[in-house]
């Protein structure tokens, strides 16, 4: 009887093994929890195209925007842990636990970290082209005397928190005007509806070059090589203030086999250094920063704590 059971187990293993080793044998779905056309989507598509080429498999982009990414996140959290439904995302993933009282998933328990592959250097502080503020010191000086308005892509996103932290660190009087996305907030600063915004380089470099907005400062620890004349915030009167840019990474549902996560990590590590991808990444103010499954999971835990401190400093009440 035991021999019969053993033989049955060996037969079953021989049948299952080819199926596992054949991954991927059908298209992969990459959920991007934000609208098409933004930085998140553009970076995701660039990497996905390269990974698809390397692996010889189709990767289909599925934009599922809404609720600060929560709609897309839930799709992946509930997906089968088979490596055929992946998530491409950014810091909203680690911010949400601090700005929402209840989420339909647990960020640390219901997802498997696959790889972080890029890290942003920082954000520009932008004003209208005809702004009264010629330098960041001008803006800071006025904000210490009376309210200065700033726009953001919405309550609790990285750009809101970076500006709010600027206010608390510099003891500034700032008035937050949230918009529904990066595009409307950029339009608002171009027209003078708000006095400044913070924005990631890839979204606004062309507008700076065209004179539609003016960059007064940069939140990174050093000046952006693509804009060496723009000083850092720390240089401009708020020592110690540094907010790096966003990161991008891929996740899958919890309990995805480590063999699949490791394979994807290897493919992403190779893809981000492909010449056409690397040029795009660097032109947008990002640098490759490849971190595998285990260390990326640790990073996620640390990032949740870091943003929790920023949310508290910004005085944002969980919804």
VOBA-1610 file (N, C-alpha, C; in pm, whole numbers, padded with zeros to 5 digits, always signed):
BEGIN
Unk+00084-00120+00000Unk+00000+00000+00000Unk+00087+00126+00000Unk+00190+00121+00086Unk+00278+00238+00091Unk+00349+00260-00042Unk+00392+00148-00104Unk+00460+00158-00232Unk+00368+00217-00337Unk+00240+00177-00334Unk+00143+00229-00429Unk+00125+00380-00413Unk+00116+00424-00286Unk+00102+00568-00260Unk+00226+00645-00305Unk+00342+00586-00282Unk+00466+00652-00322Unk+00474+00667-00473Unk+00436+00559-00545Unk+00438+00565-00691Unk+00339+00669-00743Unk+00223+00677-00678Unk+00122+00776-00718Unk+00174+00917-00698Unk+00245+00939-00585Unk+00300+01071-00556Unk+00406+01110-00659Unk+00488+01013-00699Unk+00593+01040-00797Unk+00534+01073-00933Unk+00427+01002-00970Unk+00360+01030-01096Unk+00300+01170-01096Unk+00234+01206-00981Unk+00174+01338-00969Unk+00281+01446-00978Unk+00394+01425-00912Unk+00502+01523-00914Unk+00556+01542-01056Unk+00564+01429-01129Unk+00618+01438-01266Unk+00523+01512-01358Unk+00393+01502-01328Unk+00293+01573-01408Unk+00295+01722-01377Unk+00307+01757-01248Unk+00303+01898-01205Unk+00429+01973-01238Unk+00545+01906-01232Unk+00673+01975-01249Unk+00684+02049-01381Unk+00645+01988-01496Unk+00656+02061-01621Unk+00570+02187-01624Unk+00451+02180-01557Unk+00363+02297-01555Unk+00429+02414-01485Unk+00497+02385-01372Unk+00564+02491-01298Unk+00683+02545-01379Unk+00760+02452-01438Unk+00880+02496-01509Unk+00846+02571-01637Unk+00718+02553-01685Unk+00679+02617-01809Unk+00642+02764-01791Unk+00635+02812-01666Unk+00594+02951-01645Unk+00695+03045-01708Unk+00652+03148-01781Unk+00513+03176-01819Unk+00479+03113-01954Unk+00361+03054-01963Unk+00320+02994-02090Unk+00195+03061-02146Unk+00160+03176-02090Unk+00048+03256-02141Unk+00071+03402-02100Unk-00005+03496-02156Unk+00018+03638-02126Unk+00007+03670-01978Unk+00088+03766-01936Unk+00088+03815-01798Unk+00011+03947-01793Unk-00068+03965-01691Unk-00146+04088-01672Unk-00073+04176-01571Unk-00041+04298-01611Unk+00025+04392-01522Unk-00074+04503-01487Unk-00120+04502-01363Unk-00217+04602-01318Unk-00143+04730-01281Unk-00181+04841-01344Unk-00128+04972-01312Unk-00243+05051-01249Unk-00237+05081-01120Unk-00353+05138-01051Unk-00372+05289-01068Unk-00327+05341-01180Unk-00341+05483-01210Unk-00374+05499-01358Unk-00424+05617-01398Unk-00464+05636-01538Unk-00347+05626-01635Unk-00379+05594-01759Unk-00278+05590-01864Unk-00225+05731-01889Unk-00096+05740-01919Unk-00037+05868-01955Unk+00047+05934-01847Unk+00030+05893-01722Unk+00108+05953-01614Unk+00243+05886-01599Unk+00322+05935-01503Unk+00456+05881-01480Unk+00451+05734-01444Unk+00360+05698-01352Unk+00349+05559-01308Unk+00324+05468-01428Unk+00229+05507-01511Unk+00193+05427-01627Unk+00307+05420-01728Unk+00372+05531-01754Unk+00479+05536-01854Unk+00597+05448-01814Unk+00638+05457-01688Unk+00749+05373-01641Unk+00708+05226-01648Unk+00586+05195-01606Unk+00539+05056-01609Unk+00539+04998-01749Unk+00491+05075-01846Unk+00486+05028-01984Unk+00626+05007-02041Unk+00717+05098-02010Unk+00854+05087-02060Unk+00920+04959-02009Unk+00908+04934-01879Unk+00969+04813-01822Unk+00899+04687-01871Unk+00765+04692-01878Unk+00690+04574-01921Unk+00726+04533-02063Unk+00741+04631-02151Unk+00776+04600-02290Unk+00912+04532-02298Unk+01007+04579-02218Unk+01140+04521-02220Unk+01141+04380-02159Unk+01071+04364-02047Unk+01064+04232-01983Unk+00994+04133-02075Unk+00888+04177-02141Unk+00815+04090-02233Unk+00907+04043-02347Unk+00987+04135-02397Unk+01080+04100-02505Unk+01183+03999-02456Unk+01235+04019-02335Unk+01336+03929-02280Unk+01280+03789-02256Unk+01156+03782-02208Unk+01097+03654-02170Unk+01021+03587-02283Unk+00996+03661-02392Unk+00922+03603-02502Unk+00777+03576-02469Unk+00716+03666-02391Unk+00577+03650-02350Unk+00509+03787-02355Unk+00378+03789-02377Unk+00305+03916-02378Unk+00277+03961-02234Unk+00293+04091-02209Unk+00253+04150-02082Unk+00149+04257-02114Unk+00029+04235-02068Unk-00083+04322-02099Unk-00104+04423-01986Unk-00101+04551-02018Unk-00121+04656-01919Unk-00270+04673-01892Unk-00306+04672-01765Unk-00446+04688-01723Unk-00454+04808-01628Unk-00492+04925-01680Unk-00504+05045-01597Unk-00633+05038-01516Unk-00621+05033-01384Unk-00736+05028-01294Unk-00722+05139-01190Unk-00754+05260-01229Unk-00733+05375-01142Unk-00850+05395-01047Unk-00823+05472-00943Unk-00929+05508-00848Unk-00888+05483-00705Unk-00936+05572-00615Unk-00917+05556-00470Unk-00770+05548-00432Unk-00688+05633-00492Unk-00544+05637-00462Unk-00477+05500-00481Unk-00522+05430-00585Unk-00462+05301-00619Unk-00530+05180-00558Unk-00622+05201-00465Unk-00680+05090-00389Unk-00755+04992-00479Unk-00824+05042-00582Unk-00898+04953-00671Unk-00805+04853-00739Unk-00695+04902-00791Unk-00598+04813-00856Unk-00529+04721-00757Unk-00497+04774-00640Unk-00429+04691-00539Unk-00515+04572-00498Unk-00645+04596-00482Unk-00733+04488-00437Unk-00742+04378-00542Unk-00740+04415-00670Unk-00744+04315-00777Unk-00627+04218-00763Unk-00508+04272-00739Unk-00389+04187-00728Unk-00390+04109-00597Unk-00434+04171-00489Unk-00439+04101-00360Unk-00529+03979-00367Unk-00635+03985-00447Unk-00732+03875-00458Unk-00701+03779-00572Unk-00597+03807-00650Unk-00564+03723-00766Unk-00500+03591-00723Unk-00503+03495-00812Unk-00435+03368-00787Unk-00285+03392-00778Unk-00217+03328-00682Unk-00072+03349-00665Unk+00009+03266-00763Unk-00013+03291-00893Unk+00051+03208-00994Unk+00145+03285-01086Unk+00166+03414-01056Unk+00258+03493-01137Unk+00199+03549-01265Unk+00069+03532-01285Unk+00006+03583-01407Unk-00070+03713-01385Unk-00078+03760-01261Unk-00135+03891-01231Unk-00036+03965-01143Unk+00021+04072-01195Unk+00124+04148-01125Unk+00078+04291-01102Unk+00143+04358-01011Unk+00113+04498-00978Unk+00236+04583-01001Unk+00218+04693-01073Unk+00324+04794-01088Unk+00279+04917-01010Unk+00359+04960-00913Unk+00313+05074-00833Unk+00427+05155-00775Unk+00387+05252-00692Unk+00476+05355-00639Unk+00441+05380-00492Unk+00492+05487-00430Unk+00473+05504-00286Unk+00329+05513-00235Unk+00230+05536-00319Unk+00093+05536-00266Unk+00063+05403-00197Unk+00131+05300-00241Unk+00115+05166-00182Unk+00149+05166-00034Unk+00255+05239+00002Unk+00299+05242+00142Unk+00245+05362+00219Unk+00183+05457+00148Unk+00120+05571+00214Unk-00021+05537+00262Unk-00093+05459+00182Unk-00234+05432+00211Unk-00261+05381+00353Unk-00177+05294+00410Unk-00207+05247+00545Unk-00214+05360+00649Unk-00154+05476+00618Unk-00154+05588+00713Unk-00267+05687+00687Unk-00325+05685+00568Unk-00428+05786+00537Unk-00568+05726+00525Unk-00578+05593+00535Unk-00709+05528+00536Unk-00724+05443+00662Unk-00833+05460+00730Unk-00855+05385+00854Unk-00872+05236+00827Unk-00931+05204+00713Unk-00957+05064+00682Unk-00933+05039+00534Unk-00852+04939+00503Unk-00825+04898+00366Unk-00880+04757+00345Unk-00918+04723+00221Unk-00973+04590+00196Unk-00866+04482+00182Unk-00747+04512+00228Unk-00635+04417+00222Unk-00529+04466+00321Unk-00432+04381+00346Unk-00318+04417+00432Unk-00196+04429+00341Unk-00137+04547+00338Unk-00027+04574+00246Unk+00091+04478+00267Unk+00120+04443+00390Unk+00234+04356+00417Unk+00199+04208+00410Unk+00073+04173+00436Unk+00035+04032+00442Unk-00015+03976+00309Unk-00085+04060+00229Unk-00157+04010+00112Unk-00083+04026-00020Unk+00041+04074-00014Unk+00119+04093-00136Unk+00258+04032-00119Unk+00316+03993-00231Unk+00454+03947-00231Unk+00538+04048-00307Unk+00638+04103-00241Unk+00728+04198-00306Unk+00815+04123-00406Unk+00822+04174-00527Unk+00905+04111-00630Unk+01035+04188-00650Unk+01024+04317-00683Unk+01145+04397-00701Unk+01112+04545-00708Unk+01194+04623-00643Unk+01198+04768-00667Unk+01309+04789-00768Unk+01284+04875-00869Unk+01386+04886-00973Unk+01433+05027-01001Unk+01358+05130-00959Unk+01408+05267-00975Unk+01374+05351-00852Unk+01451+05455-00833Unk+01429+05549-00723Unk+01445+05690-00778Unk+01349+05776-00746Unk+01356+05914-00791Unk+01449+05997-00704Unk+01504+06102-00762Unk+01597+06188-00689Unk+01525+06292-00605Unk+01406+06336-00647Unk+01335+06439-00574Unk+01227+06503-00659Unk+01172+06616-00610Unk+01065+06687-00680Unk+01103+06833-00700Unk+01052+06891-00808Unk+01069+07034-00831Unk+00965+07113-00753Unk+01004+07230-00705Unk+00910+07329-00653Unk+00885+07425-00767Unk+00760+07430-00815Unk+00727+07506-00935Unk+00632+07621-00906Unk+00652+07732-00975Unk+00563+07848-00964Unk+00520+07889-01104Unk+00415+07973-01116Unk+00373+08020-01248Unk+00487+08097-01316Unk+00485+08106-01447Unk+00593+08175-01519Unk+00604+08323-01484Unk+00493+08386-01445Unk+00494+08528-01409Unk+00485+08550-01259Unk+00525+08450-01182Unk+00515+08458-01036Unk+00599+08572-00978Unk+00551+08626-00866Unk+00627+08729-00794Unk+00753+08670-00731Unk+00753+08538-00714Unk+00866+08472-00649Unk+00975+08441-00752Unk+01088+08506-00739Unk+01198+08484-00832Unk+01294+08377-00781Unk+01295+08358-00651Unk+01378+08255-00589Unk+01295+08182-00485Unk+01344+08067-00441Unk+01273+07993-00337Unk+01275+08072-00205Unk+01382+08146-00182Unk+01388+08230-00061Unk+01274+08332-00060Unk+01239+08385-00178Unk+01126+08479-00186Unk+00997+08414-00139Unk+00973+08292-00188Unk+00850+08220-00152Unk+00849+08187-00003Unk+00962+08137+00047Unk+00970+08100+00190Unk+00949+08223+00278Unk+01008+08336+00238Unk+00995+08457+00318Unk+00850+08503+00327Unk+00780+08500+00216Unk+00640+08543+00218Unk+00554+08445+00300Unk+00583+08314+00287Unk+00505+08213+00359Unk+00526+08220+00509Unk+00631+08287+00553Unk+00651+08306+00697Unk+00571+08425+00749Unk+00521+08505+00655Unk+00445+08625+00693Unk+00295+08610+00670Unk+00256+08537+00566Unk+00114+08521+00535Unk+00092+08393+00454Unk-00032+08347+00443Unk-00058+08220+00374Unk-00017+08221+00227Unk+00041+08112+00185Unk+00078+08091+00045Unk+00011+07960+00002Unk-00058+07962-00111Unk-00132+07843-00155Unk-00045+07750-00238Unk-00069+07622-00220Unk-00002+07523-00305Unk-00102+07415-00346Unk-00083+07364-00466Unk-00169+07258-00516Unk-00101+07124-00509Unk-00181+07018-00514Unk-00126+06883-00519Unk-00219+06794-00598Unk-00175+06673-00625Unk-00255+06577-00702Unk-00361+06509-00616Unk-00375+06551-00492Unk-00477+06491-00404Unk-00426+06476-00262Unk-00517+06463-00169Unk-00482+06451-00028Unk-00406+06321-00001Unk-00291+06334+00063Unk-00215+06218+00107Unk-00118+06160+00007Unk-00109+06217-00115Unk-00008+06164-00208Unk+00129+06220-00173Unk+00233+06168-00237Unk+00369+06207-00202Unk+00394+06357-00219Unk+00332+06416-00321Unk+00354+06559-00348Unk+00289+06646-00242Unk+00172+06607-00196Unk+00108+06678-00085Unk+00193+06667+00041Unk+00238+06545+00072Unk+00316+06525+00195Unk+00449+06598+00189Unk+00513+06601+00072Unk+00641+06672+00060Unk+00623+06821+00085Unk+00515+06879+00032Unk+00489+07022+00052Unk+00448+07051+00196Unk+00366+06963+00253Unk+00324+06981+00392Unk+00444+06972+00487Unk+00536+06880+00457Unk+00657+06868+00538Unk+00743+06993+00525Unk+00745+07051+00406Unk+00816+07178+00386Unk+00758+07284+00481Unk+00626+07286+00492Unk+00560+07383+00579Unk+00594+07364+00725Unk+00590+07240+00773Unk+00618+07215+00915Unk+00766+07234+00946Unk+00853+07190+00855Unk+00997+07203+00878Unk+01041+07349+00875Unk+00986+07426+00781Unk+01026+07566+00766Unk+00940+07664+00842Unk+00841+07609+00920Unk+00749+07696+00997Unk+00680+07797+00903Unk+00622+07741+00796Unk+00558+07823+00693Unk+00406+07819+00708Unk+00342+07920+00658Unk+00197+07928+00657Unk+00149+07891+00517Unk+00111+07765+00497Unk+00075+07716+00366Unk-00071+07672+00362Unk-00136+07696+00248Unk-00275+07659+00228Unk-00282+07554+00118Unk-00328+07434+00154Unk-00333+07323+00059Unk-00460+07327-00026Unk-00441+07315-00158Unk-00554+07308-00251Unk-00541+07177-00330Unk-00611+07072-00289Unk-00598+06943-00359Unk-00676+06939-00490Unk-00620+06872-00588Unk-00685+06851-00717Unk-00697+06701-00742Unk-00771+06665-00846Unk-00791+06525-00878Unk-00688+06480-00982Unk-00564+06475-00938Unk-00458+06428-01026Unk-00351+06532-01051Unk-00239+06484-01109Unk-00124+06570-01138Unk-00156+06672-01245Unk-00225+06631-01350Unk-00252+06721-01462Unk-00331+06845-01421Unk-00441+06832-01345Unk-00514+06952-01304Unk-00433+07044-01212Unk-00349+06985-01127Unk-00268+07069-01037Unk-00162+07145-01116Unk-00110+07082-01221Unk-00012+07148-01307Unk-00078+07263-01384Unk-00198+07238-01433Unk-00273+07343-01501Unk-00300+07461-01408Unk-00329+07428-01282Unk-00360+07533-01184Unk-00240+07623-01157Unk-00121+07565-01150Unk-00004+07649-01125Unk+00036+07727-01250Unk+00016+07670-01367Unk+00045+07743-01490Unk-00041+07868-01502Unk-00167+07856-01460Unk-00262+07968-01473Unk-00256+08064-01356Unk-00182+08026-01249Unk-00175+08113-01133Unk-00286+08092-01033Unk-00362+07984-01050Unk-00470+07954-00955Unk-00413+07921-00817Unk-00295+07856-00814Unk-00222+07833-00690Unk-00083+07890-00706Unk-00016+07918-00593Unk+00114+07987-00600Unk+00232+07893-00625Unk+00219+07767-00586Unk+00324+07672-00620Unk+00271+07529-00609Unk+00344+07438-00670Unk+00320+07294-00654Unk+00454+07225-00648Unk+00454+07100-00607Unk+00570+07014-00623Unk+00535+06910-00728Unk+00632+06873-00810Unk+00605+06781-00920Unk+00729+06701-00955Unk+00709+06576-01000Unk+00822+06492-01040Unk+00881+06538-01173Unk+01012+06531-01190Unk+01077+06580-01312Unk+01019+06528-01443Unk+00991+06397-01458Unk+00947+06352-01590Unk+00818+06416-01639Unk+00734+06460-01545Unk+00606+06520-01582Unk+00623+06664-01627Unk+00723+06733-01574Unk+00727+06879-01593Unk+00849+06934-01665Unk+00948+06852-01694Unk+01069+06904-01759Unk+01036+06979-01887Unk+00949+06922-01970Unk+00915+06990-02096Unk+00845+07123-02072Unk+00765+07132-01966Unk+00695+07257-01934Unk+00791+07363-01881Unk+00892+07319-01806Unk+00995+07412-01758Unk+01073+07467-01877Unk+01112+07378-01968Unk+01189+07419-02086Unk+01109+07513-02176Unk+00977+07493-02180Unk+00891+07576-02265Unk+00850+07706-02197Unk+00888+07725-02069Unk+00856+07847-01998Unk+00713+07854-01944Unk+00644+07740-01938Unk+00507+07740-01886Unk+00504+07744-01733Unk+00613+07699-01671Unk+00631+07707-01525Unk+00777+07739-01498Unk+00806+07779-01375Unk+00943+07811-01337Unk+00981+07728-01215Unk+01096+07664-01221Unk+01144+07581-01109Unk+01229+07666-01016Unk+01188+07669-00887Unk+01263+07747-00787Unk+01352+07660-00700Unk+01316+07532-00686Unk+01393+07447-00596Unk+01373+07301-00628Unk+01456+07219-00563Unk+01451+07074-00582Unk+01462+07009-00446Unk+01377+06907-00419Unk+01370+06850-00284Unk+01476+06744-00255Unk+01551+06702-00355Unk+01650+06597-00335Unk+01769+06642-00253Unk+01857+06547-00222Unk+01975+06580-00142Unk+02083+06652-00223Unk+02070+06646-00356Unk+02163+06716-00445Unk+02086+06771-00564Unk+02144+06866-00633Unk+02078+06921-00752Unk+02063+06813-00858Unk+01957+06825-00934Unk+01932+06730-01041Unk+02026+06760-01157Unk+02104+06661-01203Unk+02197+06686-01313Unk+02131+06746-01437Unk+02004+06712-01461Unk+01933+06766-01577Unk+01893+06912-01560Unk+01901+06961-01435Unk+01866+07102-01408Unk+01962+07157-01303Unk+02089+07170-01337Unk+02191+07207-01239Unk+02177+07348-01182Unk+02101+07434-01249Unk+02086+07571-01200Unk+01977+07582-01092Unk+01900+07476-01071Unk+01792+07480-00972Unk+01848+07431-00838Unk+01851+07517-00736Unk+01909+07479-00606Unk+01819+07384-00529Unk+01878+07313-00435Unk+01798+07228-00347Unk+01727+07316-00244Unk+01623+07258-00184Unk+01551+07329-00077Unk+01645+07353+00040Unk+01729+07255+00070Unk+01823+07269+00181Unk+01919+07385+00158Unk+01962+07404+00034Unk+02050+07516-00001Unk+01979+07649+00013Unk+01847+07646-00001Unk+01770+07770-00013Unk+01709+07819+00118Unk+01746+07760+00229Unk+01699+07817+00354Unk+01630+07723+00451Unk+01618+07593+00417Unk+01561+07497+00512Unk+01659+07379+00524Unk+01765+07397+00602Unk+01866+07292+00617Unk+01804+07162+00666Unk+01849+07051+00613Unk+01800+06922+00657Unk+01677+06872+00585Unk+01613+06961+00510Unk+01493+06918+00437Unk+01535+06843+00310Unk+01504+06714+00306Unk+01530+06632+00188Unk+01414+06535+00171Unk+01352+06537+00055Unk+01249+06439+00022Unk+01286+06377-00112Unk+01330+06251-00112Unk+01364+06187-00238Unk+01238+06165-00321Unk+01258+06139-00447Unk+01142+06114-00533Unk+01082+05977-00508Unk+00984+05945-00586Unk+00915+05818-00569Unk+00996+05700-00619Unk+00952+05583-00582Unk+01012+05460-00631Unk+00906+05384-00712Unk+00951+05288-00788Unk+00860+05202-00862Unk+00900+05057-00841Unk+00801+04971-00828Unk+00829+04830-00808Unk+00712+04743-00848Unk+00737+04614-00852Unk+00635+04516-00888Unk+00604+04424-00770Unk+00478+04387-00761Unk+00430+04295-00658Unk+00342+04189-00723Unk+00317+04083-00649Unk+00218+03983-00689Unk+00137+03947-00565Unk+00043+03857-00581Unk-00035+03813-00466Unk+00053+03733-00371Unk+00022+03741-00243Unk+00096+03662-00143Unk+00092+03514-00181Unk+00196+03445-00142Unk+00211+03301-00166Unk+00247+03267-00311Unk+00282+03366-00389Unk+00338+03337-00523Unk+00469+03262-00503Unk+00494+03156-00577Unk+00620+03082-00560Unk+00743+03172-00571Unk+00838+03151-00482Unk+00960+03232-00483Unk+01036+03215-00614Unk+01023+03100-00676Unk+01092+03079-00805Unk+01044+03178-00910Unk+00913+03208-00908Unk+00858+03305-01003Unk+00903+03446-00968Unk+00897+03481-00838Unk+00940+03614-00794Unk+01087+03637-00828Unk+01169+03537-00807Unk+01313+03549-00835Unk+01338+03566-00984Unk+01263+03493-01065Unk+01279+03506-01210Unk+01242+03648-01254Unk+01130+03700-01203Unk+01087+03835-01239Unk+01188+03940-01192Unk+01242+03918-01072Unk+01345+04009-01020Unk+01465+04014-01116Unk+01509+03898-01161Unk+01623+03891-01252Unk+01591+03963-01385Unk+01470+03942-01434Unk+01432+04005-01561Unk+01423+04157-01548Unk+01369+04204-01436Unk+01358+04348-01413Unk+01496+04411-01394Unk+01584+04341-01324Unk+01721+04391-01304Unk+01793+04408-01437Unk+01766+04319-01529Unk+01825+04328-01663Unk+01756+04436-01745Unk+01623+04442-01737Unk+01545+04534-01821Unk+01574+04680-01792Unk+01592+04714-01664Unk+01607+04855-01629Unk+01738+04913-01682Unk+01834+04825-01714Unk+01962+04871-01770Unk+01967+04859-01923Unk+01858+04814-01984Unk+01853+04814-02131Unk+01863+04958-02179Unk+01945+04987-02279Unk+01971+05127-02319Unk+01847+05213-02337Unk+01745+05163-02404Unk+01626+05245-02429Unk+01547+05271-02302Unk+01550+05176-02209Unk+01481+05195-02081Unk+01561+05287-01991Unk+01692+05264-01983Unk+01779+05344-01896Unk+01777+05491-01935Unk+01776+05519-02064Unk+01771+05658-02111Unk+01643+05725-02066Unk+01532+05653-02076Unk+01404+05708-02034Unk+01400+05731-01884Unk+01448+05633-01809Unk+01449+05642-01662Unk+01529+05763-01616Unk+01649+05779-01669Unk+01736+05888-01624Unk+01687+06025-01671Unk+01628+06030-01788Unk+01576+06158-01836Unk+01462+06207-01748Unk+01400+06116-01676Unk+01290+06153-01588Unk+01332+06180-01445Unk+01463+06183-01419Unk+01506+06212-01283Unk+01511+06090-01193Unk+01512+05971-01252Unk+01522+05848-01175Unk+01657+05782-01199Unk+01691+05690-01109Unk+01810+05610-01126Unk+01774+05464-01097Unk+01838+05369-01166Unk+01814+05229-01133Unk+01851+05202-00987Unk+01768+05128-00920Unk+01793+05090-00781Unk+01723+04957-00759Unk+01790+04851-00798Unk+01727+04719-00803Unk+01740+04648-00669Unk+01625+04613-00612Unk+01619+04543-00484Unk+01530+04422-00501Unk+01578+04303-00460Unk+01504+04180-00478Unk+01396+04155-00375Unk+01326+04041-00385Unk+01208+04014-00302Unk+01226+04032-00152Unk+01327+03975-00094Unk+01343+03980+00052Unk+01373+04122+00098Unk+01470+04187+00036Unk+01507+04323+00077Unk+01398+04425+00040Unk+01325+04398-00068Unk+01216+04489-00105Unk+01104+04480-00002Unk+01078+04361+00050Unk+00975+04348+00153Unk+01015+04427+00278Unk+01142+04423+00314Unk+01191+04502+00428Unk+01175+04651+00399Unk+01206+04691+00276Unk+01192+04831+00236Unk+01048+04876+00251Unk+00952+04792+00210Unk+00810+04826+00220Unk+00772+04853+00365Unk+00817+04768+00455Unk+00787+04787+00598Unk+00844+04919+00648Unk+00967+04948+00610Unk+01031+05073+00652Unk+00963+05195+00590Unk+00920+05182+00463Unk+00856+05293+00394Unk+00720+05325+00456Unk+00649+05223+00499Unk+00520+05245+00568Unk+00543+05330+00692Unk+00645+05300+00767Unk+00676+05376+00889Unk+00720+05518+00856Unk+00800+05532+00750Unk+00851+05665+00712Unk+00735+05757+00673Unk+00645+05705+00592Unk+00532+05788+00549Unk+00432+05812+00661Unk+00423+05718+00754Unk+00336+05741+00870Unk+00383+05864+00947Unk+00516+05877+00960Unk+00571+05995+01029Unk+00543+06122+00949Unk+00552+06116+00815Unk+00526+06233+00732Unk+00379+06273+00738Unk+00290+06174+00737Unk+00147+06201+00746Unk+00114+06269+00877Unk+00175+06222+00984Unk+00153+06282+01115Unk+00205+06425+01118Unk+00325+06446+01062Unk+00383+06581+01059Unk+00299+06676+00974Unk+00235+06620+00869Unk+00153+06703+00781Unk+00015+06730+00840Unk-00018+06660+00948Unk-00148+06682+01011Unk-00264+06625+00931Unk-00236+06522+00850Unk-00343+06460+00769Unk-00419+06362+00855Unk-00552+06378+00861Unk-00636+06288+00938Unk-00677+06170+00851Unk-00658+06047+00899Unk-00700+05929+00820Unk-00849+05937+00786Unk-00879+05892+00666Unk-01019+05895+00619Unk-01091+05767+00654
//
